[in-house]
Amino acid sequence: MEKTGYLDYGTWCVATINKRDVLNEANLQTAFKMFDKEDLGYINALEIANVLGYGKTVEPEVWHDIIREVDTDEDGKINFSEFRNMMCKLADK
């Protein structure tokens, strides 16, 4: 927020959204499916790059780093449970 004394609409929306309402199971499933286009039940580094890196030049290692950070069972991909945990942790920050 700029120090104008006013709150713009976007900032107000972010400040007033109940994160738990947004992070319901249906919304999380929809978000997960944005990455898991082949409906395999997991997200790999290429799928992350296709969604988050579209039109950008980013080193491939960045996408693998994301997998390593979220992949708690260390199978090299993100399943829905890992995705949900990541999203909830991000919402708590």
ZAZA-965060 format. One line per 2 residues: number of its first residue (from 1); their letters; for each residue x, y, z of C-alpha. Coordinates in nm, 2 decimals. Layout:
% residues N
NUM) a) X Y Z; ...
//
This chain:
% residues 93
1) me) 0.00 0.00 0.00; 0.13 0.34 -0.09
3) kt) 0.12 0.60 0.19; -0.17 0.79 0.05
5) gy) -0.40 0.72 0.34; -0.63 0.52 0.11
7) ld) -0.65 0.15 0.06; -0.69 0.04 -0.31
9) yg) -0.94 -0.24 -0.39; -0.67 -0.51 -0.46
11) tw) -0.50 -0.45 -0.13; -0.84 -0.45 0.05
13) cv) -0.93 -0.79 -0.12; -0.60 -0.95 -0.01
15) at) -0.64 -0.81 0.35; -1.00 -0.94 0.39
17) in) -0.99 -1.28 0.22; -1.04 -1.56 0.46
19) kr) -0.75 -1.79 0.36; -0.92 -2.10 0.49
21) dv) -1.23 -2.04 0.27; -1.00 -2.00 -0.04
23) ln) -0.80 -2.30 0.05; -1.09 -2.55 0.06
25) ea) -1.05 -2.89 -0.10; -1.23 -2.80 -0.42
27) nl) -1.02 -2.49 -0.49; -0.70 -2.68 -0.41
29) qt) -0.80 -2.96 -0.65; -0.87 -2.71 -0.92
31) af) -0.53 -2.54 -0.86; -0.36 -2.88 -0.86
33) km) -0.52 -2.97 -1.19; -0.39 -2.65 -1.35
35) fd) -0.04 -2.81 -1.32; -0.14 -3.18 -1.35
37) ke) -0.28 -3.15 -1.70; -0.24 -3.52 -1.78
39) dl) -0.43 -3.61 -1.46; -0.15 -3.84 -1.34
41) gy) -0.19 -3.74 -0.97; 0.14 -3.56 -0.95
43) in) 0.32 -3.25 -1.07; 0.67 -3.27 -1.21
45) al) 0.92 -3.00 -1.28; 0.82 -2.96 -1.65
47) ei) 0.46 -2.90 -1.55; 0.56 -2.63 -1.30
49) an) 0.77 -2.47 -1.57; 0.49 -2.48 -1.82
51) vl) 0.25 -2.30 -1.57; 0.48 -2.07 -1.38
53) gy) 0.75 -2.01 -1.63; 0.54 -1.96 -1.95
55) gk) 0.71 -1.69 -2.16; 1.00 -1.65 -1.92
57) tv) 1.36 -1.76 -1.94; 1.43 -1.94 -1.62
59) ep) 1.71 -2.20 -1.55; 1.56 -2.55 -1.53
61) ev) 1.72 -2.60 -1.19; 1.47 -2.35 -1.04
63) wh) 1.18 -2.59 -1.12; 1.36 -2.88 -0.97
65) di) 1.44 -2.68 -0.66; 1.07 -2.62 -0.62
67) ir) 1.01 -3.00 -0.64; 1.28 -3.07 -0.38
69) ev) 1.14 -2.81 -0.14; 0.78 -2.95 -0.15
71) dt) 0.85 -3.32 -0.22; 0.84 -3.47 0.13
73) de) 0.83 -3.83 0.02; 1.13 -3.76 -0.21
75) dg) 0.99 -3.94 -0.52; 1.08 -3.65 -0.75
77) ki) 0.73 -3.51 -0.79; 0.46 -3.33 -0.60
79) nf) 0.14 -3.53 -0.51; -0.18 -3.36 -0.41
81) se) -0.11 -3.40 -0.03; 0.23 -3.23 -0.07
83) fr) 0.07 -2.96 -0.28; -0.20 -2.90 -0.02
85) nm) 0.05 -2.88 0.26; 0.26 -2.63 0.06
87) mc) -0.04 -2.41 -0.01; -0.15 -2.41 0.35
89) kl) 0.20 -2.32 0.47; 0.21 -2.03 0.22
91) ad) -0.12 -1.90 0.34; 0.00 -1.89 0.70
93) k) 0.29 -1.66 0.61
//
